[in-house]
Amino acid sequence: MNPTLTQAFKQNFLGASPDWYQATIVAFLVINPLALYIMGPFATGWLLIGEFIFTLAMALKCYPLQPGGLLAIEAILLGLASPESVYLEAVSNFQVILLLMFMVAGIYFMRDMLLFVFTKILLGVHSKTLLSLLFCFAGAVLSAFLDALTVTAVLITIAVGFFSVYHKVASGKDITSTGHDHTVDTEVTDEHRGDLEQFRAFLRNLIMHGAVGTALGGVCTLVGEPQNLLIAEKAGWDFMTFFWTMAPVTMPVLVCGLITCLVIEKTAIVGYGVQLPSNVRNVLVEYSEYEQSHRTNNDVAALIVQGIVAVILVFALAFHWAPVGLIGLMIIVLLTAFNGVIEEHRIGHAFEEALPFTALLVVFFAIVAVIHEQHLFSPVIGYVLAMDEQVQPGMFFLANGILSMISDNVFVATVYINEIRAVLDAGEISRGQFDKLAVAINTGTNLPSVATPNGQAAFLFLLTSALAPLIGLSYMRMVLMALPYTIVLTAVGLWGVVYMI
């Protein structure tokens, strides 16, 4: 082959990602068949999980879809999972796929109203501690009745809006200018560079508080997380039964989580406690005043429509009028129809954020299929079920928590709740013990899983969103910033499971 053409192939592989990263992915692809031959499918499956987590950790070097997709394709070719099992995983999570495709796009069309409301909040609340608590509490309340991914999409939309406004000014442009690229810092002036970095850290604080809030609220109710619905179905619980059964664990966790928010802001540990620079506040105030003075009747009408549709969205999700994804499609239709967005290319922009992550999620399902087909978690389940009944709830909580940090918490909850339901149906445990284990599974998969971005879909969505590189939110930084919450939520959750149920 022509040496020049060979070099071109090499340069094209994973694009502009670092050479060491490309070499690492190639090494993974070479090692896996050898590992399968030498160690067998079980050990190779765990090796594959570690490699996939590496691609997530390096998301800012290369979007995980491509390297993770190559690993998933190889896993199928090696027989660690079948295409049919990947398809079944995708079908069983079809509601999540629909949610990503349509709900995130629906939130995109609400961005003007969201930016308007949260600009008022940001400029009206001068205490950073109070603002952080507000974001965390709002994330918890909204996630308890809506969906963590939807709430995360709102947070991302707000943060990108704030960042783009100041980045424009920091690049020496007028606040009224259009067509500015806020993803590159080449035009940022020296006088604004320090404030821009501080603003990035400030936004990281608020976003992480809000993201952890989605976990605090998501664990409380039947609709908070996808696996909660499955657990409730297997246990035969309605909305209020689920809430009250979980409350002895979830309410102390919620209180302690909010206290943790206050403490880490006051102590300024692991990157928290960053204040909003005064120059940035002045720019946002100027932007707010400019928007208000130049707002036309059409703009006001659009904001009113977005506000009305936002209320419809809350009621639709809270009362489960339809699957979440279909509600998202309804939101798109209402917002575009009543705000005059009728050109295909204008609608298409709304899907740019969601579809890459949707594709990545399906790749993730391939890894989950490997876990399922190779029974990677089965030894843990069998070991815990063999223990004394008094010990089982606490051990289920820890086992679910650790596995959820590695894998997807929806999958872990699905495997565990099906296992204990089968044991109940076989008459090997009592109904009371089943209820305790169901609480342990729900709280175990929802709380310790905040430790890593791959533990919760909302965290993974945040990591791979357009916002993460803008504010420097890497995998390891998310792990570090979530650490105080991880410790508190896990400790209080375990105490509640052991002593309160």
N, C-alpha and C positions, 0 to 999 in steps of 0.2 A: 504493500500500500504506500502511496505517496506520503513521505514524511511530513510534509506540510499539512496534508489532509488529516493525518493521524494526530498532529498537534491540535488541529481545529476540533476534532472529536473530544480530545482531552480538555480543551478550554470550554467546550460547550457543556460538559458533564457538570451538573449542579451549578452552572453559571458562575457568578462572582463570589461564591462561598470560598472560604480559605482553603488553600491546598491541603493543609493538615486535616481539615474536616472531610474533604473529598476522599483522602487516603483512608480515613477511619471508616467511612461508609463502605468503601471497596473491601477493606479488611473484614468488616462484618459479613459481607456477602460471600467472601471466600471461606471464612471460618465456620459458618453455620452448617454447610454440608459435611465438613470434617467432624464437627461436634456431633451431628446426628449419627454419623458412622461410629464414632468412638464412644460417646456417652449415652446415646439413645434419645428418643423423642422427649421424655420428661425433662431431662436436664437442658436439652436444647430449647425447649419451650420457655424455660426460665431465663435462659441466655437471651432469647429473642425479646422478652419483656424488658430486660435491662437495656438492650440496644434501642428499642423503641423509646424508652424513657430518655435515653441520651438525645435522640432527635428532638424530643420535646424541650429538653433543657437547653438545646442550642437553637431554639426557634428564631432568635434574632440574627443568627448566622445564616440560616436557611429555613424557609418555611417547611414544617415537618411533613407536609403532604408528599413531597417527592422522595426524600430518603425513607420515610416511614412506609410509603407505598411500595418502594422497591423491596423492603424487608417483608412486607405482607405478601407480595407476589411470590417471593422466594419461599416463604413459609408454606404457601399453597402448593407450589411446585414440588416441595420436599415432602408433601403429604402430612404436614402438621395440622392442617385444616383443609376442609373441602370448600369449593365454591358454594355448594348448597348450604353449608353451615354459616358461611358469611352472609348469604342472602337471608337466611332465617333470622340471624342476629339483626340485620337491617330492618326486616319486616317487623320484628318484635319491638323495635325502637322507632317505628315509622312516625309515631306522634312527635317524637323529638326532632326527626328530620323535617317534618312539616312545620314545626314550630320555628326552626332555624330559617327555613326558606322564606316563610311568609311573615312571621311576627317581627323578626329583626328588620325586614324591609318596611313593615308597617310603622315601626318606631322611627325609621328614617324620615318619613313624611310628617312626623310630629316634631322634628328637631327645632323649628322656630319657636313653637310654644314652650318646649322644654327649656330651651336656652333663655327665653324670656323669664320664665318662672324661677329658674335656678340662678340666673343673674341677680334677680331681686333678693333671693335668699343669701347668696354669696356676699353681696354688697351690704345687705342689711344686718347680717350677723358678723360682728367684728371679732368675737372671741373664737380663736381657732379650735380650742377644746370643745366649745359648745357646737361649733360647726361640724366637727368630726363625730361627736355624739349624735348629732342630727342625721348625718349621712348613714351612720351605722344603724340607728333605730329605724330610719325610713326604709333602709334595705331589708331589715328584719320584718317590719310590718307588711311591706309590699309583697315580699316573698311568701309570707304566710298565706296570702290570699290570691296571689298571681302565680308567677313562675320565676325561678331564680335567673334563668336565661333571659327572660323578658326584662327583668329589673337590671341585669348586667348590661343589656343592650341600651337601656336608658342612660345608665351611668357613663357608658362609653360615648354615646352621642353628646352628652353634656360636656364631658371633658375635652373631646375633640373640638367642640364649638368654642370653649373658653381658650384653648391653646391656640387655635388658628387666629383668633382675634388679636391676641398679644403678639404672636409670632410675626404677624403682618407689620405691626408697629416696630418691633425689634429689628426687622429687616430694613428699616428706614423708609417704609411706605406709609402713605396716608391711610387712616382708618377706613376711608370710603373706597379705597382702591379694590379692584376685582382681579381675579385670575392669579392670585398669589399661591405659590406652592409652599405649604407649611411643613412639608416633610424633609426639607433640606435647610441646613443652617449656613450655607455659603454667604448669604447676604446679610446675616445678623451682624449688627454693628457692635464694636467692642464695648461701648457704654451700656448696652442692653444684655450682653452675654451672661453676666453674673446673675442678673434678675431672671433671665430666661431659665437658667439652670435651677435657681431656687423655686421658680414657678413649677418646673417639672417635678421637683421633689414634693412640693405642696400638693399637686394633683395626684401624685402617687399615694400620698397619705390618704386623701379623701377617697380615692378609688378602692384602696385596700380595705379601709373601714367599711365602705359600702358593700364590697364583695363578701367580706366575712359576715356582714349583717344578713346577706341572703342565706347563708348557712344557718345563722341563729334563728331566723324566722322559718326557713324551709323545713326544718326538722319538726316543727310544731303541729303542722296540719296535714290533712290528707292530700291537699293539692300543692304543697310546698315543693316537693321534689317528685320526679317520675316514679321512683321506687316506692314512695309512700302509698300511691294508689294500689300498687301490686300487694303490698303488705296488708293494707286495709281489706282488699278483696279476699285474700287468703284467710284473714282473721274474721271476716264478716262484720267489720266496723263501719259505721257511718261517720260523717264529718265530726260531730260532737263527741262521739265515743272515742274516736281516734285522738282528738285533742285532749280529753280528760285522762285517757289511759297514758298518754305520753307526758302529761303536765308535771308529774312529780320529778321527772328528769329534765324536761325541756325548760320549765320556768326558772329553776335555779341557774341553769346554763345561760339563759337569756340575760338574767340580772348580772351574773358574773362576767359575761361577755361584754356588756355595756360598761361595767366597772373597769374591765381591762382596757377598753378604749380610752377612758379618762386617764388611767394610770400611765399608759405608754405615751400619751400625748404630753402629760405633765413632766414625765421623766425623760422624754425625747430619746428613747432607746430604739435600736434597729431602724433608724432612719425616720422616725416619727417626730412630731413637734415642730415641723418646718412652717414658718409663718408666710402669709401672702405678702410679697414685696409691695411697698407703698406705690412704686411706679406702676406695677401691674394693676393694682386696685384703681389707680387714677385712669389708666387706659380703659379698663372695663367700665368705669363710671362714664367716661367720655363716650364709649361705644353705646352704652345704654341710653344716654341722653340723645345721641345722634339718631339712634334707631327710633326713639320715641318722637323726636321732632320731625322725622321724615317718613313716619308711618302713614301710608295712604289708607283710604277706606277699604281698598282691596286687601291690604295687609291686615287690617283689623278684622275684616271678615274671615280671612284665612286663620287667624289666631283663634277666633271664636269657634270656628268649625273644628279646629284641632282640639280645643278644650272640650267641646261637646263629645267628640269621638273618643277622647281620653276617658271621659266618664262612662261612655258606653263600653269601652274596653274593660274597665275595672269591674263593672257589673257582669259583663259577659264571662269574664274569667272567674269571678267570685261565685257565680251561680251555675257555672259549667253549662252554658247554653250549647256549646259544641266543643269538639277537640280544639286544643289551643291553636294549632296550626291553621285550622279553618277560620277561627276567630281573627287570626292575623290577616288572612286573605280578605275577610270582610272589612277590616280596618283599612287595608290598601285601597279597596274599591271605594269606600266612603270618602277617604281623604283625597284621593286623586279626582274623583268625580266632582266633589263639591268645591275643590280648590283649583279646578281647571288644568290639572296635569294630565294631558291626553296624548302627548307624544311618546312614542315607544322608547326613544333614547333617554328621555327624562325619567321614565319609570325604571329603566334598566340600571341606572346608577344606584338605586336602592338595594339591589341584589349583590353588589360588588363585595360587600362586607361578609354577607352570610354564606354564599355558595362555596368559597374556598374552605371555610370551616366545615360545612356540610360534607364536602368530599373527604376532608381529613377525618371526620367522625366515622364515616363508612370504613375508611382504612383502619381506624381504631377497632371497629367491630370485627375486622379480620383477626386482629391480635386477640380480641376477646374470644373469638371462635377457637383459636389455638388453646387458650386457657380451658375452654369448655371441653374440647375433644381430647385433650391430653390429661384432663382431670387434675390440673395443677394445684387446685385448692382442696381437692378431696381429702388428702391426708390431714389437713388442718381441721376440716369438718368432723371427720371420724374421731380424731383425737379429743376434740372438745365434747362431743356427744358421749364419749366414754367416761367422762368425769362425773363426779357427784353432782346431783341436781342443784345443791346450794351454790356450787361454784360456777355452774354453767352460764348464768346470765352475764357475770363479769367477764368470763373468758370469751363468750360470744362477742361482747362489746369490743374487747381488745383485738380479737382475731379479725372481726369485721373491719375495725379501724385500720389495722396494719395492712390488710389486703386492699382496702379502699385507697390507701395512699399509693399503692403500686398500680392497681387496676382501676376500672371504672366502678364507682360506688353503686350504680344501678345494677350492673352485672353481679357484683358481690351480694347485694341484697336479694336479687332474684334467685341465685343459687341457694343461699342460706334459708330463705323463707320457704322455698319448695322442699328443701330437705327436712325442715322441722315439721312442715305440714304433713309430709309422708310419714314421719315418725308418729305424729299425733293420730293420723288415720289408722296406723297399725296398732294403736293402743299402747305404745311404749312410753308415752308421757301423758300427764294430765292436761286438761284444758288450762288450768291455772299456770302450769309451767310453760305451756305454749305461749300464753299471753306475755309472760315475763321475757321469754326468748325473743318474741316479736318486738318488744320495746327495745331490747338490747341490740337487735339487728338494725332497727330504724335509726336509733341514736348512734350506734357504732359506725354505720356507713355514712352518716351525715356530719358528724362532728370531727373526729380525728382526720377525716379526709381533706380538711382545709390545709393540711400540712404541705400538700403538693398540688400543682396545677392539674395534673392528670387525675387527681382524686375526684374532682367535681367538674362536670361539663361547663358550668358557668365560669370557673377559674381557667379552664383550658381555653374557652372562648375569649376571655380577657387577654390571656397570654398571646394568642395568635391573632388578635385584632389589630386594626390599623393604629390604635391608640398606644399599644405597648412600646413600639420603637420610638414614638414621639416623646414619651415621658421616661424612657429608659427602664421599663419594667421587664426585666429578664426573669428567666425561670428561677435562678438561685436567689435573686432579690425578692421574688414573691415568696419563696420558701422562708427566707430570713424574716421578712416583714410579717408573715403569718405565724412565726414561731411562738410569740407570746400567747396569741389566741389558741394555737394548737395545744400548748401545755395546759392552759386554763380550761378550755372546752373539754379536753380529754379527761383531765383530772376530775372536774366537777361532774361530767357525764358518767364516768366510772363510779364515782361515789353515789350518784343517784340510782344507777342500775343495781348496785350492790345493796344499798341500804334503804331506798325509798320505794321500791316496787314490790 
